[in-house]
Amino acid sequence: MSIIFGFDIGGSKTGLLLGDEQGQVLRRVEIPTPAREPFGPALEQMVTAGRSFLAACRADGLPVPQRVSVAVGGPLDIERGILYAPPHLAAWGEAHLKTGLEAAFGLPVDVEHDGNAGALAEFYFGAGRGARNMIFLTMGTGLGAGLILDGKIYHGSTDMAGEVGHIRMAPDGPVQYGKAGSWEGFCSGAGLVSLAHWRRPGQWPSDLTPRDLISAARGGDPAACEVVREAGRWFGRGLAVLVDILNPDVIVVGTLAVVLGDLLLDPALATLREEALPRAVAACRVVPAELGSRLGDVAALMAAIVRLRPGNPPPRFE
């Protein structure tokens, strides 16, 4: 059984994990992401934390890893493991993650876009098992997608496939992902706050947090629930575009669908049925991510798992 050292690199936090090729996490710690540092000092900080983490694992008798696996947001050259100044890590500039981590740990390093890694995690171990064509939507702070088509992850020509949050859904609307009316502006954690402030700036201040709005909606606050329902309707319009174009078996939705459940998904599914072709809708399930709170951890291992199991894909398409 191969052991993997995983990095789940986010804009504010980075998870360090020891796991195996079955997606089991043996140990995990979390450190602040040095997002405001240039890449050189940031890499040094992460390497120092990683060495301490591995030393503690060894001291407790845990196995030694054979590979390093990284999940991180793009833009990203996946094969070369180069990150190109994404919005959440802009200070890093052109960050050579793969070569930097290989030099530091002396192990092969595999890198994957976090949306694709989430898709692969659900495809191998979660709600996408048995599917042929699956879309995974991150729907956390932002909105991105991982696309699995005919059983394989689809990267696109420049590793930018799945940037669905950038689609313009309306001529005007909340501003996220660099444009007004983007799908991310209506349907993400940050988008919920933007939507609430855009609709009722007197009621919802711009410094409102997604956590506050989500908590209010889950507590039954009528105004917060209406914001979530509107987001759900916009979500359904975007789902209809994906269903009509890609005709998937299943769409797996991340954080917000797990946290908000039917409050978000009921209006989304009603809109999807109104907007998309009936035969395509009938063939597609829309479900929350099955891995739940484990998703980010398993996703961090997936770049290596796919390399380790090229001839042993998950059971699918009878």
N, C-alpha and C positions, 0 to 999 in steps of 0.2 A: 504494500500500500504506500503510494507516494505521499509525502508530507509537503505542504505548501506554506510559505510565509506570505501573507496577504497584506496589502495596503489598500484601504478604502479612503481615498483622498477627497475630502470635501472642502468647501470654502472656509469653514470655521473649525471643523474637527477632522482628524484623521484616525481611522481605526487601524490598529496593528493586530493581526490575527495569525494564529497557527491552526491549520486545518488540514484536511485530507481530500483526496480526489472523489470521495463520496459526498462532499459538501458538509462534512461534520466539522464544527469549530471546537478545537481543543482548548484554546485560551484566547482571550481578547483583552486589549487595553485601548484606551482612547487618549490622544494627545491633541493639544491645540494645533491647528494647521498654521505654519508661519507664512500666512498669505501676504503679509505686507513686506516681507523680506525679498530681496532679489533671489533668484533661484539658487545660486551658489551657497549662500548662508542657510537658506531654507533646507536644501538637501542635506547639509551638514547636521542640522538639528534633527531631521527625520532619521538620518543614519545613526546618530548617537542614540536616539530613543529606540531604534530598531535593534541595535546591538545589545542594549540593556534588556530589552524584552526577550531576545533570544537567549541571553545568558541566564535570565530568571527561569525560562522554560527548561533549559538544560539542567539547571540546579535542582529542579523538581522532577527530573527523570523523564521529561517529555521528549519525543523523538526530534531528530534534527531534520530541517527541511531540505528538499532537493531542488526546489524552484521558488522563485518569487513571482507573485501575481499582483497586478495593480489595476484598480478601477478608478477612473478619474474623468471628470467632464472635459469636453472638447472646446475648441477645435484641436484635433489630434491626428498625427500620422501614426496609425496603429502599429504597423509592422516595425517601424523604426523607433517607436515609443517616444515621439517628440510631441510636446505640448506647446501650442501656439497661443500664449497670452489669453486664456479664456477670461470672461468677465469676472468670475469669482477668484481668479488667481492672476490678475493682469500684471502684477509686479514681477512675476516669474519670467515674463518675456518668452523667448524660445527655450523651453526647458527640456533637456535631453534626459528624460527619466530613465529610460532603459539602460543606456550606457553608464549613467551615474550610479544606478543601483547595482548593476553588474560588477562595476569596479569596486564598490563598497563591500559587497557580500560574497563575491566570487561564485555566484550562482546564475543560471540562466533566468532572464526576466521576461515575462509576458505582460503586455499592456493592453487594456481594452477600455473603450468608452463606457462610462458608467451606465448609460441607458442600454447599450448592447449587453453589458454584463448582467444587468437586472433581467433582461429578456432571457438570456441563457440560463440564469439561475431558475427562473420560473419554468422554462422549457425542460430542463433536466430534472428538477426536483420539486416543482410546484404546480400551479394551475394549468401550465401549458403542456404537461405530459400527455402524450398521445396525439398532439396536434401536428398537422403538416405546415399550416400557415398561421403564424401567431404574431400579434402586435403587443408589445409591452409599452405602456405609457407610465413614465416616472411619476408625474403629477405630485411632486413635492413642492419645494420652494419654487422651482421652475417646471416646465413641461417639455419633455423630450420623449423620444420613442426608440425602441429597439425593434428591428424587423427581422423575423425569421420566416423565410420564404422557401417553400419546398424543403423544409428541414434544415436549412442553413442560414446562419446569420448573414444579413445583407449590409455591407458597408458603404456601397456606392463608389463612384469613381475617385473621390477624394476623401473617403472616410467620413463624409458628412451626411449620409443617409439618416433619416429619423429626426431631423431638426424641425419637428412639426409645430413647435411652439412659435416659430417665426411666421407661420401662415397668417395672412391678414384675413380676419373673419368679418370685419366691418370697416366702413370708411373712417369711422371715429370710434373712440373707446379708450379704455385704460391703457396706459403706456407700460409695456414690458417688452423685453427682448428687442429693444431699439425702435419700436414702432407702435403707433396708436392703433388699437383695434386688433392686435395680434391675438392668436388663440391662447398664448401664455398669459396675456393681459386679462383674459376672462376666466381662465381655467388653470390656476396654479395657486400655491399658498400665497405668494406675493401678489398674484393676480386677484385673489379674493379681496385683499386689502385695497388694491387699486380700484377694483370695481365698486366696493362699498364707498370709498371716498369720492369716486367719480360720480356716482349716483346721488349721494347725499353728503356733500362735504361738511355741512353743518352738524350732522349727526355722527359721522365717522371721520375722525381726524386722520391726517396723513401718517402720523406716527403710530397708528394702531398696528398691533402685531397680528400675524396670522393665527398664532396660538389663542389670542384673546377673542378674535372673531369666531374661530372654530369652537372654542369653549362656550361662547354665548349661543351659537347655533345648536350645539349638542344639549345645552340647557333649556332649549325651547324658546329663546328670545325671538319674537316674531320678526323683527327687522333683520336680525342676523340670518334667520331661516330663509327669508326672502332673497337675501344676497346669495346664499348657497343654491337655492332653487334656480335663480337666474343663471348662475354659473353652470348649473347642471344643464340648462337648456342650450347654452352656448357649447357646452361639452358635447351634447348630442349632435349638434350641427357639424362639429368637427369629426365626430365618430362616423357620421354618414358619409363624409368625403372619403375617409379611409376605407370604409366598408365597400363603397362603390368602386374604388380604384383597385384595392388589393384583395377583396373577397376572402377575408381570413376565416379560419375556424373559430378563433377565440381572440378576444382583446382582454389582456390582463392589465388592470389599473393599479398603480402604486398608492402611495401614502394617503392621499385625500379620500380615495374610495374606501380604504381600510378604516379610516378614522370616522368618516361621515356616513358611510354606508348608503342606505336607501334615500336619505335626504338629498344626496347628490345624484345617485344613480337612477332613481325613479323618473325625474324629469328628463335626464339624459336619454334613457331608453325610450321614453315616450316620443321625444323629438327624433331620435334615430329611426323609429318606425315610421314617422311621418315623412322623413326626408330621403331615406335610402331605398334602393330597389328591394322589394319584398323578398325575393328569392335569396338575395345576398344576406339580408337581415335574418331570415329564418335559419341560415347555415351558421350563424355567428353567435357565440356566447360572449357576454361582457361581464367580467367577474373581477372582484378584488384580488390582489396578490395573495396567494395562499401562504407564502413564507412569512408574511407579516413582519414583525420586528426583526426576523432573521435575514430579511432580504438583502440588506446592505452587506452583511457579513458573508453570506454565501456568494453574492455577486463579486466580492473582492477576490474570491478564489477562482472565478470562472475562466479568466484568461489562461491560467495554467491548466485547469481541468480539461478544457477543450484541446489543448496541446497534448496532454497525457492520454486522452481517450479518443484519438482520431478514428480508430476502427471500432469503437464501442459506443456509438451514440445511444441516447435514451430510447426506450421503446416508443414507437410511434407509427402512425398511419398504416392501419391494417389493410 
